[in-house]
Amino acid sequence: MINTSKGIDWLVEMLRRDQSPDGSWHYPFETGLSTDAYMIILLRTLEINDEELIKGLAERILQRQEKNGAWKLFYDEVTGNLTATVESYYALLYSGYFNKQDKRLRAAKKFILSKGSLDEVSMFTKVMLSLTGQMKWPSFSPLPIEIILLPLNFPINFYSFSVYGRANLTPLLILTDKKFTLTTKKSPDLSDLRVGRDDSDTWVRSEEMHSLFSFIEKGVKDLIGLPQQLHKLALQRAKKYMLDHIEADGTFFSYYSSTFLMIFALLALGNKKNDPVITAAIDGIKAMRTTINGLPHMQYTTANVWNTSLIGCALQEAGIPPKDTMVLKANQYLLARQHDKFGDWVIHNPNSLPGGWGFSNINTINPDVDDTTASLRSISRINSSDAWNRGINWLLSMQNDDGGWAAFEKNTDTKLFEFLPIEKAQFILTDPSCADITGRTLEFFGNYTNLSSDHQSIKKGVKWLLDHQERDGSWYGRWGICYIYGTWGAVTGLSEVGVPSSDASIQKAIQWLHRIQNADGGWGESCYSDSKETYKPLGVSTLTHTAWALDTLISVSEQPTSEIRKGISYLLTNLQKEDWTTSYPKGQGMAGAFYIHYHSYRYIFPLLALAHYRKKFEK
């Protein structure tokens, strides 16, 4: 006979132990080594000699090197990752604590040359290398900066991009326009990492974009004004956009990458290194550092609101009352962070007032649908009608015309961007409806509000999900790894808004989960799933994947099946384990490039699955 209480109690105590005095949870938002490498390169390029931080980051990078000299993005990545290896190699050299003769750097160089050298790294890395004098800027800009002046009624304009795209593209447009480079006397020389050619136009792919590029150029030429005046105005507009979207901590949109690029863009426009905006931006990204295993890690952003909203909900699902000090403080923290400012989302959604929540503790202008439903779940049991109504209204207003929900904005999913010479444009420049967020939004409406299943928004959301199921019965999850995550979001959502478990789509999903269950009772999915665009098993089970799969099956089962029992046994037996599977990424930002290890997930999702099992089957 399974008894979940002991496991639930242990998880609750872990969370109680880790809560911060302000009511939030500061679990690290760990995104590999890219931000650590970029921090060393930024500090050295600006000649800011923060030796303690640089030494700590270099040590962390070195600890992650593989025996073959490479660095990986995830544990089962075959041989290693070229981009991660170039960034790590460059940062270690620039730190000044290592030289090219070091055997570890020699091994890294050998790997880099065997994988195609600097020409084959990602576009963002080529930007960084061009900025710091290691590559030539391309002879043409991927986009003319005047695109920022195109009117909203033009088929492609500045606000056609996702907010994440605008955040990174705005400084990038300035930098490619100015072809800005900054070197120091201590800049390393990476010319020996090039294979015989110095063709700056390998920087972008160009064969499929000429017609779209000329279409944009024609739009720019139709603008009223002299070319020189328009160019100057576009640079001014781009600078103003950045300055208008700086958060209180000095960061641009609270993202590491956009803030890094903004610092260089401001320098390209003539700002001095000691300009208050630049020093505040550096302080802002420095403040996002966390400590993991005794060494510093530069977080891409902080995940305090996301962690706190998910934990607040999971605790209450596990029976912790809203008046318990832990939950009370968490909900007070969340209520204080509901947005009251208009952000870019209002461009495509002009008829709603603010009311969403953002991801990080410093985010005040960039709310997202997932954090909003998560925060509303947590505050649902307390009397906060104003916050509640504002949140619900904002959520309903953010539904896309296709019936699904996206992360940050409404109707920003033009397929034209796939033809731009920008690598991974579909992840950077668009914000499409996705199964995980659409499913979680439906689950929220079905479980926490009195919205009827006949409500137009619910019916449209259900139709979008049913139309986007994969042939094997799964759903693709945009913000998690990956098909297990998407299937969890979709099935729990459909179930809560009245789609019966006998429905063919749900039965197909259940059969898929049964097929991919491991012999030990758990589930595990590889990060390769997202870039291969099909489910790839990890080969071993993880706590988080097991919890997602279990929660899905529990939501549509009348009795605890053998698959559910085996899964629950796996969870209860392994709750306290520490190995590579507990630090394996469960979130994604960009397929094949950017993965997230949420340190909170190993507690949140097992707690949710065990709580739902207890509530349904251990009466």
N, C-alpha and C positions, 0 to 999 in steps of 0.2 A: 504493500500500500504506500503510495507516494504521499509525503507530507511536505508541503512547500514552505511552511512557516519558518523553519530554521534558516533557510536560504534567504527568505524575504527579510527576516530580522537582521541578518548579517549585512545585507546590502543597504538597508536603512541606516544602520550604524556607521557604515563606511561613508555614506553621504552626510550624515550628521557631523562626523569628524572633519569632513573636508569643506564644510560651508564657511564662507568668509564672513567677517563681522558685518559687512553691508547687506548680507542676505543672499548674495550671489554665489556662484561657484566658478572659480578661476581655472578650471582644468585647462591644460595647454591645448592650443589649436596648432598641432604640429604638422608642418608641410614640407618635410624633407630638408634638404640642405641649401636650396637655392637662395633663400632669404639670408641665411648665415653668410654664404659666399658673397652676396651682393653688399652686405653690410661692411665686410672687410674692404671690398673694392671701393665703396662709397667713401668710407672714412679715410682710406689712403689717398684717394683721388683728391679729396678736399683738404688733405693734409691735417686731419684731426687725429691726433695721436692718442687715442683711447686704448692704451696698451693692454689693460686688464681685459677689456671686452674683445679686442682683436685676438689676444692669446687664447682666451676661452673658446671663441668661435672656431679658431684654427684647430684647436685640440678636438672639438666636437666633430669637425669635418674629417680629421685624420682617423678618428675612432671608427668611422663608418666605411672606410676604404676596404674593398674586397682584396683577396689575395692576389688576383690578377691585375691589380692596379686601378681598377674601375670603381665607380660608385653606381649604386642602383637607386631606382625610385621606389621599388618594392621588392620584397624578399625573393619572390620566384621569377624576377626579371632575368631572362637568360643572359649570361656573360656580364652585362652591365649596360649603362645608359650613357651615350656619347655626350649629350648636352650636360647632364649632371657632372660628368667627369671633367669636361672642359671648365665649367664654372668652379668646381672644387680645386682643380689644379691651378687655375689663375689666382684664386683667392689665397691659396697657400703660398704661392710665389710672392704675391703682392703684400702679404702679411709681413714679409721681411724675415721670417723665422725659418724659412726653408729655401734651398736653392735647387737648381735644375739637376745637380749631381746627386741629390738625395735619392736613395734607391727607390723610395716610395713614389717620388715624382717621376723618376725614370720609367717605372712600371706604368704610371698613368699616361705618360707621353706615348709609350709603345701602344697602349690600348687606343688612344685618340687617333694615332696615325693609321692603325689597322681598321678603324671604322669610318674613314673618309675625311678626317681632320676638321678644321674649323668650318669648311664649306657646308658641312652637313648638320651643324647644330641648329637649334630652333631659332625662329625669327627674333624672339625677344632677347635671346642670348647674343645674336648678331647686332641688335640695337646696342646692348651694353658694351660689346666689343668695339663697335664703331665710336661710341661715346668716349671711350677711354683709349682710343688711338690704336687699337689692335686690328681693325679692319677699315676699309674705305666705305663711306656711305655710298649707296647706289647712285647712279648718275641721274635717276629720276625718282621722284617721291611716289610711294605707293598710292597716295591720294593727294590732290592739290589742297592746300590749306583753305582755299576759298570755299570748300564744301561747307564750312561752318556758316557761310553767309546765305546758302541756298534756302529759299522759303519752305515752310512746312508743307506746302501743296506740291512741291517737286517730288517725283517718285522716290528719289533717294535724297535725304537731307541729314543734317547732323543728328536729329532726333529719331531717325530711322534706326540708328544703332542702339543696342542695349546700353543701359547706364554703365555697366562694367566696360563695355566697348568705348564709350565716350570718355570715361575716367582715364583709360590708358592711351586712347588714341589722341586726345587733345595735346598732351605734352609731346607725344610722338610726332604729330604733324608739325609742331614747331621745330623739333630737333631735326627731322629730315629736311625741312625747308632751309634751316640754317646750316645743316651739315656740321653740327657743333661737335667739337672734340676737345677733351681736356686731359692733358698728360702732366706728369710730374717727373722730377729727376729720378725718382725711385720706381717709375713705371716699368714693369717687366716687358720683355720682348717676346711675343708669341709667334714671331714670323717663322720659326722652325716647326710650327704646327700646321703650316699650309703645304699643300702637296703640289708644288711646281707652278701654280697659277695665282694670279692676283686679280681676279675678275670680280669687281664689286657687284656686278649685276647677277651673281649667283645668290645675292642677298634676298631677292624676291623671285617668285616664279611669275612669268609674265605671259605665257602663251595663250591662256584662256581669257585674259581680261581686257584685251584691246577694245572690243566693242563697248563694254560697260564703262571702261575708263574714258573713252571718247564721248560717251553719252554724258558722263558727269562733267567733263570739260566743256561740252556744249552748254550745259546748264550754267556753268560758271561764266562763260562768255556772254550769256544772255543777261547777266546782272548789269544793272545800270551803273556806270561809273568807269573811270579810267583804270586800266589794269594795275598800275602802280598804287593808286589810291585804294583799290579793292584789296590788294595784297596786304597793304599796311593795316587796313581795317580788319582783315581776317586775323592777323597776328594779334591785334589789340583785343579782338573778341575772344580769341583762344585764351589769352592771358586772363581776361576778366572772368571767363568761365572757371578757370582753375581757382582764382582767388575767391570767387563767390561760393565755392564748394569745399572750402577748408573748414574742418571741424575745429572745435575749441582746443583740441590738443595739438593743432598745427598740421595734422595729416590731411591729405587730399582724399576725401571720401572714405577715410579710415582704412585704406588699403596700402600695403607696403609698396607694391609695384608702381601704382599711380603716383605715390608720393616720391619715390625714388626718381621717376621720370620727370615729375614736376620740378624737383630741385635742379636738375640739369637744364630743363627748358627755361627756367627763370635765369639761370646763368647765361644761356644762349641769347636771351633778350637783354642782357646787360646788367642784371642784378649782381651785386658783389657777394662773395662767399659769406660775408658777415651780415648780410641783409637780414632783418628780423624775421621775415617770412621764411627764409631758408633755415635759419638757426632753429626756429620753432618747429619746422617740419622735421629736422634731424632729431630734435628732442622728442617729438611725437613718435617717430618710429623706434627710437631708443626705448621709449617707455613701454613699447609692446613686447619687450624681451620677457622671456620666462626662463625658468631653470628646469632642466630635465636631466636626471641622474648627475646632478652636481655641476652641470655645464650650461652656459647660456644658449638659448635658441631664440632667434628673432621670429616672432609670430607674424604671419601675413596680415592678420588682424586679430582681435580678441573675440572670443566666442561666449562671453559672459551671459548675454541675454538668451542665446540659444540654449546653453547648458542649463540655465536657471529655469527657463520655461518648461523644458522637457523633464527636468528633475522634479519641479513643483507638481506637474501633472502625475508623474509616475508614483511619487510618494502618496498622493491622495488616492490614486487607484489602488495602492497597497493598503489603504485604510488609515493612513495618518490624517487626523482631522485638520481642517483649515485653521483651527485655533491653536494648533501646536506651534510653538515658537519658530521652529525651523520653516514650516510652510508659511506662517504669517510674515516672517521677514523676507522670504523669497517673493511673496506676492506684493509686498510693499515696494520691494526693489523693482519689480516688473511694472507696477502702476506708475512709478516715477519715471519710467523710460518709454512710456507710450508717446508717440510723436505728435507734436502740435504744429510743426512747420510744414509748409508745402515743399515737396522735392520735385525732381524732374518728372516723376510719375504723373504729375498733373497735366503735362503736355498732351498725353493721350487719354487722360481721364479727368477732363476739366470740371465735371459736375459733382465731385466728391470732396469732402473735407478731410483733413489728416486724421489718422486714427490707427495707423499700423504700428508695428514694432520693427526695429532693426536687429542686426545680428550681434553687434559688438556693443560694449558699454559706452563707446564714444560716438556712436552713430545716431545723428539726430535728423537727417534729411533723406536717408535712403532705406525706407522700410521694405520689408519683403513679406510675401504671402505666408511662407512657411513659419517664420518667426511670429507672425500675427496669430495664426491659428494655434500655435504652441502656447503663446502667452495667454490667449483667451481660454484655452483648456485649463491652465493653471489657476486663473482667477475666477473660473466659472462658479465656484462654490462660495464666493464671498460677495457681499453686497457692494457692487461697484457699477451701478447701472449706466452712468455716463460713459465711463471707459468702455464698458461692454458694448453699448449701442454704437459708439464711434468706431470701434473695431469691426463690428458686424457690417456696418454700412460700407466701410472702406473695403472689406473683403468682397462683398457682393459687387461693388463697383469695379473691381479689378478683374472680373472674369473676361477672358478673351472672347472675341466674336465667334471663334471656332468652338466655344463651349468649355475649353480647358482653362486651367490657371497656370501662369508662369511665375517666375520667382519675383522679379522686381518691377516690371512694367507691363503695360497692356498693349497687345497688338504690335510687338516689335519682333517680327519673325519673317522679314523679307528674305526670300530665297536668292535674291540678286547678289547678296554679299558673298555667296559661295564662289562667285566669279572674280572677286577682288584678289589681288596678289598678296593676301594676308593669311599666313598659316593658321590653321584651326579657326578660321573665321566663324564657323558655326557655333563655336563655344565662346568666342570673345565678343562677337558683334551682334549676336541674336539672343533673344530671350523667349524661346518658344514655350507653348503649353507642354507640360510633361506629366507623366503618369504618377510619379511620386507626389508631386504637389497637388495635382488635381484630386488624387485619391485621398490625401490627408485632409484636404479642404472639405470634401464630401463627408469624410468620417467625422469631422468636427461638426458640420451642420446637422448630420444625422444623430449624433450622440449627445450634443450639448445645446442644441437649439430646438425650437418647436417648428422649424421649417418643414413643411409637408413634402413628401416624395413627389408630389405633383407640382411643386414650385418650379417655375420655368428654369431657374438657375440649376437646380438639382437635375432636372431632366436633361438639360444640355450637357452638364458635366458627366452624367452617366453615359450618354451617347458617345461623348468624346473618348471616354475610357474604353468602351466596348469596341469602338472603331480602331483603337490603337493597341489591341492585344497582339502579341507576337504569335506566330504559327504554333510554337511549342506550348503555348498556354501562359507564358510569362509576360511581364511588362518591363520595359526598359526604364530604370530609375536614373534620372539625370544627375542627381546630387549625392548619390550613394553608390556603393559597389554591391550590386548594380542591378542585375535582373531579380535577385532575391529582394532587394530593397524596393524596386518598382512594383513587384508583385504584392509585397506586403502593403504598400500604400494603396494600390488599386483594389485589392480584394477587401481589405478592412473598410475602405471607403464605400465600395458598392454594397457591402453587407449592411452597413449602418444606415443607408438610405433606402433599404427595403428590397434590394435585389436578392431573391431567395438563393440559398446554397445549392438548390437543385438546378439553377440556371447553368446552361451549357458552358458559358465562359468561366464561371467559378469552378465548375467541376474539372474543366481542362487545367485550370491553374493548380488545383489541389493535386491532380494526377502528376503534374510537372514537379511539384515540390516533393511528392512521394518518390518519384524517380531519381531525384538528385540527392536524397538523404544518404548520408554516409553510414557505414556499418556500425560506427560507435554511437549512432543516434543523432549526431549533430549535422550541421550544414556548413559549407565553406565555399566562397567564390573568389576567383582570382581577379586582380585589377586588370588583367588582360581582357576581361569581358567587354569593357567599354570601348577600347580601340579596335577589338576584333568584331564588335557589334553582334556578338552572340555569346551565350552563357559559356564560361570557361570555369571548370571546377578547380578549386585550390588544391584539392587532394587531401586536405585535413579540415577538421571542423574548427570554427571560431565561435566564441560566446555570442558575439553580436549577430552574425548571420543566423545562428541557431535560434536566437531570440526572435528575429524577424520572421523566420519561417514558422516557428511555433505560434507566434501571435496571429499569423495569418490563418493557420489551421484551426486554432482555438476559436477564432471569430466565426467560423462557418460550420463547426461540428457540434452535434447534440450530445455526443458522448466522447470521453477521452479515448481516441483510437490508439492502436499499438504504436503508430508513428509519433503521435503526441507524447505518449508515455516514455518512449525511448528518448525523445528530445528533451523532455523535462528531466529525466535521469541524467542525461549528458550535462545539462546546465547545473544541476545541483551538485554533481560530482566535481565539476571543473570551475566553479565560481571563483575560487581563489588562485587559480593557476597563473603563472607568470612565464611566458615564453614568447617566441616571435609572433605567434598568432594573436596574442593580446595587444601587440603594438602594430599589427598589420593594418594598412589604411582601410577604412570603411567608408570614406567620403571621397568624392572627386570634384575637382574644379574644372579640369580640362583633360579630356581623354589622352592618354599617352604622355602627359606632361606634368600634371599637377594633382597630387593625391594628398588626402588629409587623414591623419590619425587623430581622432577625437578621443582624448584620454577619459572622457566621461562615459562613452558608449558602453563600456564593459559593465558598468553599473546600471545605467538607465534602462537599457532594453531587456536584459535578463529580469530586472525588477518588474517591468511592465508585463512581460510574458508570464512570469510566475504569479503576479497579482491577478491577471485575467484568468489563469488556470484555476487558482484558488476560488475566485469569485463564482466561476461557472461550474466547477466540478467537485469542489470540496465543501459543499453547503453544510 
